[in-house]
Amino acid sequence: VADFKEAIKQRFRSTVEAFEALGGSDDGLIGRKEFQDFLSDHNLLAEWRKELIDQLFSLMDENNDGYISKNEFRSVFLANSVKLLEFRETLKEKYKTRSMAFEKLGGKDNGEIDMAEFHERLARDFGFKDRTENEQLFRMIDVEGDGIINR
């Protein structure tokens, strides 16, 4: 991932510009073939085997739908993305489904999780008591940036 991030940072001024160049400008998604073609056409990670490029794509495709969304792409470049990846793995271990995780994190009552619920559940259920880190996680997950996590 570090090699990919560095290659992208050297070629583009922003993650938005990189996302659009990789194939996200037309439909807001980067498909596996678009990803592979871009890397090949621009001689990025040329020394990597196809299996490693597939692993990189799969790592970035957080919801395993076969596409990299703008938020999935952006999360690779966030300073705390490792924390987010660790948190996601913790949720997967504790809850069987995304729906169950959403409900347990406070979304069961009204279909939304606000910052206070999120922090309270993380502190109580996972021992994540650092409010600043919890707020950073919340902002990474809050796709719309409206202070609410929706389904």
Disulfide bonds with the S-S distance in Angstrom:
none
